[in-house]
Structure formats: structure tokens, C-alpha cells
Amino acid sequence: MRDIDLHFLFTDFKTVFDSINQKRLLESLASFGIPKKIERLMKMTLEVAQAKVIVDVKISNPFVIGREVRQEDGLSVTLFNLVLHKALKNLEQGNTILNRLTQICGYADVILVTARGLPALEALCVEISREAGSIGLVINPGKTKYMRFSASPSQRSVKGATINGVTYEGVTEFIYSGTLINNYNSIEKAHSGL
């Protein structure tokens, strides 16, 4: 097999949980066969949630949990992944990058878009922007990063890439889902960086 260059776009979304269209979120849950009872419970927590803090034997007054607080809780991340999966399902990228021009890998609020060339990356990003936009998500250009990987060191560009009129910062390494990814494929560097 010959060496192939890869272009990565670590795509971050703006204010993820706050911006999701709740109607589309609930539709997504139904499409995955989640029981109505669970759907209703989730809907209740999305609309109004209160909590109390217990320290020793003292209980605080109830307080409202705002949507911004939910950004990091386990349920919010799971709901986000379900709705994003539903939105991007039409872009399903089967197989691997070895026999495709593009591939998508998603976790939490960052999706990794991989392509064999910049034109393929740009075309897929147009589709991702459209589908993600349909559920209220917008790509965050300040946190989205571009990386080029090549067997040839002279081709490992650190320059940014302009995709759909937006220039994304070029990086040589990026921590994605707890793993250091770099454009020179150094396992030692990846292990020492964690």
C-alpha cells in the first residue's frame, strides 16, 4: 500500500448543550427506540431541574440547575452524542479511511473529520455544517483545529487551512478523547504527553 496524506479537522461546536434544538433532541430519542417513560423523565430534567445540597445533616434550600451547569454532566453528554449521531447519520462513513476519501469520528462535543485531501475535507465540512445546523449546532472556529499528516516531513504543514471561507489554525498535535494525536506519528511523544 502506498503512503497517503491525511487532513484532520478537530471540529468543536459552540455552546453545545445550550444550543441544541430540544424538539429535535426528543425526536432523536424516539428514533433510537428509547421508551416513552425515559423520554418523559429526560424532558422533565431538561425543562426544570432543582437540587439541594446535603452537608452532614444540614440541607440547603432548593436551587434551580441552569442549562449551563448541565454542560458537563453525564446525561447531557450522552444526549448530545445521540442527537449528533442522528443529525450526522445521513453522512454515515462506513469502512475506513483506507478505502474512502473521508471519515468521521465523534466523541462528546468534538468530532474528528479525516480526509485524503483538502477538497474532500471541505465538501464533508459543508455537509456537517448543514446537518449540525439543523439541530442548532454551530462550528466554533476558534477551537476547531486543522492538522495534516504525511509520510513526507516536508508535507506536514502546520499552516492553517481555509475551509468554506473560514481559516482554522494549523497544529502539530492535538489531544482528542484523552489521546495525543500528532502529525509525525511519534508513539513516544504521545505517551510522554499524557
C-alpha positions as CSV (number, residue, x, y, z in Angstrom):
1,M,0.0,0.0,0.0
2,R,1.3,3.5,-0.8
3,D,1.6,6.3,1.7
4,I,-1.4,8.6,1.8
5,D,-1.6,12.1,3.2
6,L,-4.4,12.8,5.6
7,H,-6.1,16.0,6.6
8,F,-7.7,16.2,10.1
9,L,-10.2,18.8,11.3
10,F,-10.9,18.6,15.0
11,T,-14.3,20.2,14.9
12,D,-15.6,21.8,18.1
13,F,-19.1,23.2,18.5
14,K,-20.2,26.4,20.2
15,T,-22.1,26.2,23.5
16,V,-23.1,22.6,22.7
17,F,-25.9,21.7,25.1
18,D,-27.5,25.1,25.3
19,S,-27.9,25.4,21.6
20,I,-29.4,22.0,20.8
21,N,-33.0,22.2,19.5
22,Q,-34.9,20.3,22.2
23,K,-37.6,19.2,19.9
24,R,-35.0,17.5,17.6
25,L,-33.4,16.1,20.8
26,L,-36.6,14.4,21.8
27,E,-37.3,13.2,18.2
28,S,-33.8,11.6,18.2
29,L,-34.5,9.8,21.5
30,A,-37.7,8.3,19.9
31,S,-35.9,7.3,16.8
32,F,-33.4,5.2,18.9
33,G,-36.3,3.3,20.5
34,I,-35.9,4.8,23.9
35,P,-39.0,4.1,25.9
36,K,-41.6,6.9,26.3
37,K,-41.2,6.8,30.1
38,I,-37.5,7.5,29.9
39,E,-38.2,10.3,27.3
40,R,-40.7,12.0,29.6
41,L,-38.2,11.8,32.5
42,M,-35.4,13.3,30.3
43,K,-37.8,16.0,29.1
44,M,-38.7,16.9,32.7
45,T,-35.0,17.3,33.6
46,L,-34.4,19.5,30.6
47,E,-37.3,21.8,31.4
48,V,-37.0,22.4,35.1
49,A,-34.4,20.8,37.4
50,Q,-33.9,21.7,41.1
51,A,-31.4,20.4,43.6
52,K,-30.5,20.5,47.2
53,V,-27.1,20.1,48.8
54,I,-26.7,18.0,51.9
55,V,-23.7,18.6,54.2
56,D,-23.6,16.5,57.3
57,V,-27.3,16.7,58.4
58,K,-28.0,20.2,57.0
59,I,-30.0,20.5,53.8
60,S,-29.8,23.7,51.7
61,N,-32.7,25.5,50.2
62,P,-33.7,24.2,46.7
63,F,-32.0,25.9,43.8
64,V,-32.6,25.7,40.0
65,I,-30.0,24.0,37.9
66,G,-29.4,26.1,34.8
67,R,-28.7,24.7,31.4
68,E,-25.1,25.9,31.5
69,V,-24.5,23.7,34.6
70,R,-25.6,20.6,32.7
71,Q,-22.8,21.0,30.1
72,E,-20.5,18.6,31.9
73,D,-22.9,16.1,33.4
74,G,-23.0,12.5,32.0
75,L,-26.6,12.7,30.8
76,S,-26.0,15.8,28.8
77,V,-23.0,14.3,27.0
78,T,-25.0,11.2,26.2
79,L,-28.0,13.2,24.9
80,F,-25.6,15.3,22.9
81,N,-24.0,12.3,21.3
82,L,-27.4,10.8,20.5
83,V,-28.7,13.9,18.8
84,L,-25.4,14.5,16.9
85,H,-25.4,10.9,15.8
86,K,-29.0,11.3,14.5
87,A,-28.1,14.5,12.7
88,L,-24.9,13.1,11.0
89,K,-26.4,9.7,10.3
90,N,-27.0,10.6,6.7
91,L,-23.3,11.2,6.4
92,E,-22.5,7.7,7.6
93,Q,-18.9,7.0,6.8
94,G,-18.6,3.2,6.6
95,N,-15.4,1.2,6.3
96,T,-12.0,3.0,7.0
97,I,-10.0,5.9,5.5
98,L,-8.0,3.3,3.6
99,N,-10.9,2.8,1.1
100,R,-12.8,6.0,1.5
101,L,-12.0,9.7,0.8
102,T,-13.4,10.8,4.2
103,Q,-14.3,9.5,7.7
104,I,-16.0,11.0,10.8
105,C,-15.2,10.0,14.4
106,G,-17.2,11.7,17.1
107,Y,-16.9,11.9,20.9
108,A,-18.6,14.4,23.2
109,D,-18.6,17.9,21.6
110,V,-15.6,17.4,19.2
111,I,-15.8,15.4,16.0
112,L,-12.7,14.4,14.1
113,V,-13.1,14.7,10.3
114,T,-10.5,12.9,8.3
115,A,-10.0,13.2,4.6
116,R,-7.4,12.2,2.0
117,G,-7.4,15.7,0.5
118,L,-8.4,19.2,1.3
119,P,-11.3,19.3,-1.3
120,A,-12.8,16.2,0.2
121,L,-12.5,17.7,3.7
122,E,-14.1,20.9,2.6
123,A,-17.0,19.0,0.9
124,L,-17.7,17.0,4.0
125,C,-17.5,20.1,6.3
126,V,-20.2,21.7,4.2
127,E,-22.5,18.7,4.9
128,I,-21.6,18.6,8.6
129,S,-22.3,22.3,9.0
130,R,-25.7,21.9,7.3
131,E,-26.7,18.8,9.3
132,A,-25.4,20.1,12.6
133,G,-27.1,23.5,12.0
134,S,-30.4,21.7,11.6
135,I,-30.2,20.8,15.3
136,G,-28.9,24.2,16.4
137,L,-25.2,23.4,16.5
138,V,-22.6,25.9,15.0
139,I,-18.9,25.1,14.5
140,N,-16.6,27.1,16.8
141,P,-13.8,28.3,14.5
142,G,-11.7,29.5,17.5
143,K,-11.5,25.9,18.9
144,T,-11.6,23.9,15.7
145,K,-8.1,22.9,14.7
146,Y,-6.5,21.6,11.4
147,M,-3.7,19.1,11.1
148,R,-2.0,17.5,8.1
149,F,-0.3,14.1,8.4
150,S,2.1,12.9,5.7
151,A,4.8,10.3,5.4
152,S,6.9,13.1,3.9
153,P,8.1,15.5,6.6
154,S,8.1,18.4,4.1
155,Q,4.4,17.9,3.6
156,R,3.4,18.1,7.3
157,S,2.0,21.6,7.0
158,V,1.4,23.5,10.2
159,K,-0.2,26.2,8.3
160,G,-3.9,26.7,8.9
161,A,-6.5,25.6,6.3
162,T,-9.3,27.7,4.9
163,I,-12.4,25.6,4.6
164,N,-15.7,27.1,3.4
165,G,-14.3,30.6,3.9
166,V,-13.2,30.0,7.5
167,T,-9.5,29.7,8.3
168,Y,-8.7,27.1,11.0
169,E,-5.5,27.2,13.0
170,G,-2.9,24.5,12.0
171,V,-1.4,22.4,14.8
172,T,1.2,19.7,15.0
173,E,-0.6,17.9,17.9
174,F,-4.0,17.7,19.5
175,I,-5.4,15.9,22.5
176,Y,-8.6,14.1,21.3
177,S,-10.6,12.0,23.6
178,G,-7.7,11.7,26.0
179,T,-5.2,10.7,23.3
180,L,-2.4,12.9,21.9
181,I,-2.5,12.8,18.1
182,N,0.4,14.4,16.3
183,N,1.4,14.8,12.7
184,Y,4.7,12.9,13.0
185,N,3.3,9.6,14.4
186,S,5.6,9.6,17.4
187,I,4.4,7.0,19.8
188,E,7.0,8.0,22.4
189,K,5.8,11.6,22.2
190,A,2.2,10.6,22.5
191,H,2.9,8.5,25.7
192,S,5.1,11.2,27.4
193,G,2.5,13.9,26.7
194,L,-0.3,12.1,28.7
